[in-house]
Amino acid sequence: VYVLGAPDVLAELQAIVGSPIGASKLASVEGGDALPGSPPTVLFIGDPGKTAEGIAFTRQHKILSATNQVAQVSAGVTLGLGVAGGAPAILVNLNATVEEELDWEPAVFNIATMVQ
């Protein structure tokens, strides 16, 4: 995971490196205010001002874009994690999924809100 423009998120994710996530583990988290030199598995776009360049990067390299800024999902980020109406929210931008050539486990569609 590479965190773009969100030092607070970077620190939180680095604190749980090695923790299990489903059947996998969070192996590595890096970040900064500029795009990484090589593509990570996930680009977390935390700075709304970097949304356009982040999306261009993820679509070029066919990697997952993610954010905690709900408005960025409508702007083209694929996966949004946040709070809506006081409850946890998972948003998936279907058009961005196609652009990044991602395949989802079908169960995701049962718990996420789809955005186009």
C-alpha positions in Angstrom: 0.0 0.0 0.0 1.2 3.5 -0.8 -0.5 6.4 1.0 -0.5 9.6 -1.1 -0.9 12.9 0.8 -2.3 11.6 4.2 0.4 11.3 6.8 -2.2 10.5 9.5 -3.5 7.5 7.5 0.1 6.5 6.7 1.0 6.4 10.4 -2.1 4.3 11.3 -1.5 1.8 8.6 2.2 1.5 9.4 1.3 0.6 13.0 -0.6 -2.5 11.8 1.9 -3.8 9.2 2.0 -7.6 9.6 -1.6 -7.8 10.8 -3.9 -10.2 9.1 -6.4 -8.9 6.5 -8.7 -11.7 5.6 -6.5 -14.5 4.3 -3.5 -12.1 3.7 -1.3 -9.8 5.8 -0.6 -6.2 5.4 3.0 -6.6 4.3 4.2 -3.0 3.6 3.0 0.5 3.8 4.8 3.5 2.4 3.7 7.0 1.6 4.5 10.6 0.7 3.3 13.7 -1.1 4.3 12.5 -4.5 3.4 9.4 -6.5 5.6 6.4 -5.9 8.4 5.4 -8.3 7.0 2.0 -8.9 3.4 0.9 -8.6 2.2 -0.6 -5.3 -0.8 -3.0 -5.1 -3.0 -0.2 -3.7 -2.7 3.5 -4.0 -4.6 5.2 -1.1 -5.4 8.8 -2.2 -5.8 10.9 1.0 -5.3 14.4 -0.4 -8.3 15.5 -2.5 -5.9 17.8 -4.4 -4.0 14.7 -5.7 -7.1 12.8 -6.9 -6.6 13.4 -10.6 -2.9 12.4 -10.7 -3.6 9.5 -8.4 -6.4 8.2 -10.6 -4.2 8.6 -13.8 -1.5 6.5 -12.1 -3.8 3.7 -10.9 -5.4 3.4 -14.3 -2.1 3.4 -16.1 -0.7 0.6 -13.8 -4.1 -1.2 -13.3 -3.9 -1.1 -9.5 -6.6 -0.4 -6.9 -7.3 3.2 -5.9 -8.7 3.8 -2.4 -9.7 6.7 -0.2 -11.4 7.7 3.0 -12.9 10.7 1.3 -16.4 9.8 0.1 -16.5 12.6 -2.5 -13.4 11.2 -4.2 -15.3 8.0 -5.1 -17.7 10.0 -7.3 -14.6 11.7 -8.7 -13.2 8.4 -9.9 -11.5 6.6 -7.0 -12.5 3.0 -7.0 -12.9 2.1 -3.3 -14.1 4.4 -0.5 -14.1 3.6 3.1 -15.8 6.0 5.5 -18.8 6.9 7.6 -22.2 7.9 6.2 -25.1 8.7 8.5 -23.1 7.5 11.5 -22.5 4.0 10.1 -19.5 2.5 8.3 -19.7 2.8 4.5 -18.0 1.0 1.7 -18.4 2.6 -1.7 -17.3 1.0 -5.0 -17.1 3.1 -8.2 -18.0 0.6 -10.9 -16.7 2.7 -13.8 -13.3 3.1 -12.0 -13.3 -0.7 -11.4 -13.5 -1.2 -15.2 -10.7 1.4 -15.9 -8.4 -0.3 -13.3 -9.3 -3.8 -14.7 -10.2 -5.1 -11.2 -12.1 -8.2 -10.3 -14.1 -8.3 -7.1 -15.2 -11.1 -4.9 -19.0 -11.1 -5.5 -19.7 -10.8 -1.8 -18.3 -7.3 -1.9 -21.4 -6.2 -3.8 -23.6 -7.3 -1.0 -22.1 -4.9 1.5 -21.0 -2.0 -0.6 -22.8 0.9 -2.2 -22.2 1.1 -5.9 -21.4 4.5 -7.5 -21.1 5.1 -11.3 
